Amino acid sequence: MTYEEICKRFDHHPPRCEQTAELHALVRAEVKRLAVALNEQLPDDREKSVVFMKLEEALMWANASIAHGCCLCVQPTMPPNAC
C-alpha cells in the first residue's frame, strides 16, 4: 500500500464544496429517517440493536464513499479524480 493510499483511507476529507456538504447532509437525513421509522416499528430486542449498529455502519461507509470519491465539484487546481 502506498503512502497516498494510506492518507486517502485515514486522513480527514472535509467537503470540498457546497454540493459535497449537501450530499453528506442528504445521506445523513435519509438514514435518520429510516432509523426513526424502524425504531417505531421494530420490537426492542437484540436484533433491533444490530439494525441500528448496521445503520450507523452504512452511514459511515456512505460518508466515506462521498469523501473519498468527492469530485462532485471541480477544483480549478485539481484534475478530476485527484481527491
C-alpha positions as CSV (number, residue, x, y, z in Angstrom):
1,M,0.0,0.0,0.0
2,T,1.4,3.4,-0.9
3,Y,1.6,6.3,1.4
4,E,-1.0,8.1,-0.7
5,E,-3.4,5.2,-0.3
6,I,-2.9,5.3,3.5
7,C,-3.6,9.0,3.5
8,K,-6.8,8.5,1.4
9,R,-8.1,5.9,3.9
10,F,-7.1,7.6,7.2
11,D,-7.0,11.4,6.6
12,H,-10.0,13.6,7.2
13,H,-11.7,14.6,4.0
14,P,-13.6,17.8,4.5
15,P,-16.3,18.7,2.0
16,R,-14.6,20.4,-0.9
17,C,-17.6,22.3,-2.0
18,E,-21.2,23.0,-1.0
19,Q,-22.5,20.2,-3.3
20,T,-20.4,17.6,-1.3
21,A,-21.6,19.0,2.0
22,E,-25.2,18.9,0.8
23,L,-24.8,15.2,-0.2
24,H,-23.4,14.3,3.2
25,A,-26.4,16.0,4.8
26,L,-28.8,14.3,2.5
27,V,-27.4,10.9,3.2
28,R,-27.5,11.6,7.0
29,A,-31.1,12.7,6.8
30,E,-32.2,9.7,4.8
31,V,-30.5,7.2,7.2
32,K,-32.0,9.1,10.1
33,R,-35.5,8.9,8.5
34,L,-35.1,5.2,8.1
35,A,-33.9,4.9,11.7
36,V,-36.9,6.8,13.1
37,A,-39.3,4.6,11.0
38,L,-37.6,1.4,12.2
39,N,-37.5,2.5,15.8
40,E,-41.2,2.9,15.7
41,Q,-41.9,-0.5,14.1
42,L,-39.4,-2.9,15.5
43,P,-39.5,-4.5,18.9
44,D,-36.9,-3.5,21.4
45,D,-34.6,-6.6,21.2
46,R,-31.1,-7.6,20.3
47,E,-31.9,-7.7,16.6
48,K,-33.0,-4.1,16.7
49,S,-29.7,-3.1,18.3
50,V,-27.9,-4.8,15.5
51,V,-30.1,-3.0,12.9
52,F,-29.1,0.4,14.4
53,M,-25.4,-0.6,14.6
54,K,-25.6,-1.6,10.9
55,L,-27.4,1.7,10.0
56,E,-24.5,3.6,11.7
57,E,-22.1,1.5,9.7
58,A,-24.0,2.1,6.5
59,L,-23.9,5.9,7.2
60,M,-20.2,5.7,7.9
61,W,-19.5,3.9,4.6
62,A,-21.7,6.2,2.6
63,N,-19.9,9.2,4.0
64,A,-16.5,7.6,3.3
65,S,-17.7,7.0,-0.3
66,I,-18.6,10.6,-0.7
67,A,-15.4,11.9,0.9
68,H,-13.1,9.5,-1.0
69,G,-14.9,9.8,-4.3
70,C,-15.7,13.5,-4.0
71,C,-15.2,15.4,-7.2
72,L,-18.8,16.5,-7.3
73,C,-17.3,19.9,-7.8
74,V,-14.3,20.5,-10.0
75,Q,-11.4,22.2,-8.2
76,P,-9.5,24.5,-10.6
77,T,-6.1,23.4,-9.2
78,M,-7.0,19.7,-9.1
79,P,-7.7,17.4,-12.0
80,P,-10.8,15.2,-11.8
81,N,-10.4,12.2,-9.5
82,A,-7.4,13.7,-7.8
83,C,-9.3,14.0,-4.5
